[in-house]
Amino acid sequence: MGSQGDRSSDRMHARAVENPILRLLICIAAVGVLTAVLYTVPLHDRTLSAALTFLFLVWTVSYFWGFRYALFVSLLAALAFSWLLPPVGVFFQLSDSRDIFALAAFLFIGITTSYLSDRVRREALNARRAEAAARRSEEGLREVIETMPAMAWSALPDGSNAFINKQWAEYTGLSAEQTAGWLSTVHPEDASGHTEKWRQSLATGQPLEHEVRLRRIADGQYRWFLVRGMPLRDEHGEVLKWYGIATDIEDHKRADEALRASERELNLIINTIPALSWSARTDGTADFFNQHYLDFVGLSAEQAQDWGWTVAVHPDDLGGLAGSWQSIMATGKVGEAEARLRRFDGEYRWFLFRANPLRDESGNIVKWFGINTDITARKRAEDLLTGEKRILEMVAKGDPLNQILDGVCRFVEEQASGFLASVLLVDGGRLRHGGAPSLPRTYTDAIDGLTFGPSTGSCGTAAYRGEQVIVADIATDPLWENYREAALPHSLRACWSTPVFSSQGKVIATFAMYYREPRSPSSHDLETIEQITHLVGVAIERKLIQEALQRSESYLAEAQRLTHTGSWAWNVRTGAYFWSQEIFRIYDCDPRMVPTWDFLIEKTHPEDRAKIERRVKIESLKKEWKDFESDFRIVLTDGTIKHLHALAHPVVDESGEITEVVGTIMDVTERKRAEEKLRRSEESLLEAQRLSHMGSWRHDVASGAVIVSPEILRIFGVQPDEDSSSAEFWFSRNHPEDQQRIRELFEKSERLKTDYEGDYRIVLTDGTIKHLHAVAHPVLSLSGELVEMIGTTIDVTERKRAEEERERLRQLETDLAHMNRVTMLGELASSLAHELNQPIAAAITSANACSRWLAHNPPDLERARAAATRIEHDGSRAAEIIQRLRAFYKTGAPPERELVDMNEVAGEMLALLRDEADRHSISLRTELATQLPQIMADRVQLQQVLLNLLLNGMEAMTGRPAGRLMIRSQSTEDGLLLISVSDTGVGLPCEKLDQLFRAFYTTKPQGTGMGLAISRSIIEAHGGRLWATANAERGATFHFTLPAELQP
């Protein structure tokens, strides 16, 4: 089996390959043969003949084999067509543009013809297949229809009969050949109507459904039939055939007629009763309304038919009513539902819809009857009760007053449409916004804070008068003269306002109803206003009382929380305890627990437990309890100890018997801790004063007494038996040279009530001199009078000694820096001599020249004057060099900050070193940034740093050929000036880079080790940094930065 299937599959694949190849060969052969014939046969117009012949071939191939083969033939034919065009025998060698156009047109027409022909072929093939399928389906259906117990038929798209089943033929007595006369079986009264219905269905393609009477051949009787017809369509929606069935409904029609007769009799009764009655078919569509119903909703019987009556149902109730109606029909039982119906005047009223089914002998529902009962009064009472309950629940829950009043307004607006409700609260002589969810925000903001009076709109006037104010037309009423512009832009045309009174008869709010058209209230409106006004008053007053109570409780709870004080009560008769929330927090226990005496004793600290029990026992044995208080400790679950202070007070009744004991418990743990902390703080302060040699003192102006801390006594060496309470005692301990100055400073400070600060010396009894620093501050009364002077005195003897030592070290550092500069000048002696010789030699030469010009007869004064000018210039240059050397050499002068141009300093140092560099064959180079900002610095100190770095670089290159010394300057992104000095010398010892700037460290045999250390201290004193890095090839680079913000 497997091998045979494989061979069969191979043969199928072979045919699948062979067939297309054969077709292609045939196409090639056909094009070749036609080309040869057209070439050999003499023709009058070879181009046109070739085009028509090839197009016919393309159409033929497309029709039989499809578009792809036709496309292939079109391409071959285009090739052959170009061969036949002049010059004949050459492919695509076209000399005439018309031939090119002809070839292009041929190719386009050929492809288009292929596509259209293939499409026609496919549509025809599909149509044949569909027709065959329909024929097969129809034959199968015919067998089913012939056996079914119903009158079935089919017709062609034009309406002519195509088939009737056996039941149709037996009933009408017409054979299949006689079906063209089927209209003769229709009752004459129904013939025209039925024919028209059938023509409409044929014209529109819509299904046919029509009741008609047909004659039975057996007895000639006419019976009612329901004729239905459905079209059969192809995939394009075209009707292929009609199929239908005729159902005998004679019995149903007779029952309907009998029912209609009964209904007519019932209608006479129903139309006379004063109720909204109706009936509906089994599918739920209405078919009857009594006259009272139609008069109420303002609809005609035709308008209310079927589902037309639903236009009178309130939109919010329509969905629920429809769902209830469907449920009632589904259960088939008596049912009811509530909904609002619109009266002819536009008012909606609540009705109870009650439906009852009518059944036939078989129990099948044949009709529904119903009646609608007006329940508006009941619904309003229920809604009012529900609304009051909802509003009072909001009050009880503690909702904000504005939300409660918004809820009242929405509730009122739900009761009747067409108006906007508002509540304004009385606040002194003004009305404040309370609630108005439907009014425009801009309007409520405009009237918020309105001052009410005799003519302040509806609400302001109602609050002022204390009576209801009805304004039917805002546009004309004088009460709104000053407020129309606020209301009319929002289409507010009528406003009825009623004051709301508290239980004490005080106006606390106003309730208003706004309308968008001029309007006066009806009796029902006034009744609603009265009910709602009472509800608003109850809600506001309860909310205000509740808020006052909550504020009071909140204040009490907050006060207890802030003071850590809880309240308690003990009912003597029942033994019950009450604790406030703060006591639960103090004891760190669950607020839901019931407090007991055993719990209190258990939590009391073991050392205090006996004391508490003994005190309570003593009090309980007394006939008359008195207020008592006690301090004790408790121990929490986690071991925390708290200090408590308790107060108790007995409460007696009219007979003098104690009914309960009330009291408070205060958590004084923090106070205890604060007291302990204060004690430790005082001890720490005294210890700190002792360690810092600083004491405090106070001079009472009224009594003249001086109170000092123990450290003052230690500083002044006061013995315990000495009386130090007077100011004179302390003045006597001052150094004789400072006594008068300090006394005058102290007295002036007290006289002017100002602070003072001063340094002075004291002399102890053993002759020791101490340096002190005192600070004092006056303390004034509310009237500005001096109460006392308080101050501190610090023993600064050690600091004075340290300052003297620091000054000595600073002088030593200055001397070392001077020695470093002198050393550098010694190293540059030859360069300096050369530097001075140049201007001196030039001055001598100019002096000789000047003498010669003056010796001429007559003297050449102009040239002599020029020579004298040169002498002056050279002398000034020499003086400048000497002045620079003096400044560099000078010792003991304090640093002087001035504006310094680092590029200029670099140029000066290079000029000073140029001869020294030439002698050692060292080239000096610069890369100085332009527009480098000037800085405030000591010029001599920066010259010393730069000269030190340059000399170090030159020494590192001594004995090495082609040395190069480079100075760079630039500004960094972070606002610093960066100066770099690079050499190509021996480089730096990487392992000792961190030691280069240490004092006395040197790598030179004759070095002192101070140059770089002094340079770093100078740079750091200027707020900069000095460091060194090794170059990649050879030598080293020293960098230092200076902050540019040193510039003034």
Secondary structure, 3 states (H helix, E strand, C coil): CHHHHHHHHHHHHHHHHHHHHHHHHHHHHHHHHHHHHHHHCCCCCHHHHHHHHHHHHHHHHHHHHCHHHHHHHHHHHHHHHHHHCCCCCCCCCCCCHHHHHHHHHHHHHHHHHHHHHHHHHHHHHHHHHHHHHHHHHHHHHHHHHHHCCCEEEEECCCCCEEEECHHHHHHHCCCHHHHHHHHHHECHHHHHHHHHHHHHHHHHCCCEEEEEEEECCCCCCEEEEEEEEEEEECCCCCEEEEEEEEEECHHHHHHHHHHHHHHHHHHHHHCCCCCEEEEECCCCCEEEECHHHHHHHCCCHHHHCECHHHHHECHHHHHHHHHHHHHHHHHCCCEEEEEEEECCCCCEEEEEEEEEEEECCCCCEEEEEEEEEECHHHHHHHHHHHHHHHHHHHHHHCCCHHHHHHHHHHHHHHHCCCEEEEEEEEECCEEEEEECCCCCHHHHHHHCCEECCCCCHHHHHHHHHCCCEEECCCCCCHHHCCCHHHHHHHCCCEEEEEEEECCCCCEEEEEEEEECCCCCCCHHHHHHHHHHHHHHHHHHHHHHHHHHHHHHHHHHHHHHHHHCEEEEEEECCCCCEEECHHHHHHHCCCCCCCCCHHHHHHHECHHHHHHHHHHHHHHHHCCCCCCEEEEEEEECCCCCEEEEEEEEEEEECCCCCEEEEEEEEEECHHHHHHHHHHHHHHHHHHHHHHHHCEEEEEEECCCCCEEECHHHHHHHCCCCCCCCCCHHHHHHCECCCCHHHHHHHHHHHHHHCCCEEEEEEEECCCCCEEEEEEEEEEEECCCCCEEEEEEEEEECHHHHHHHHHHHHHHHHHHHHHHHHHHHHHHHCHHHHHHHHHHHHHHHHHHHHHHHHHHHCCCCCHHHHHHHHHHHHHHHHHHHHHHHHHHHHHCCCCCCCEEEECHHHHHHHHHHHHHHHHHHCCEEEEEEECCCCCCEEEEHHHHHHHHHHHHHHHHHHCCCCCCEEEEEEEEECCCCEEEEEEECCCCCCCHHHHHHCCCCCCCCCCCCCCCHHHHHHHHHHHCCCEEEEEECCCCCEEEEEEEEHHHCC
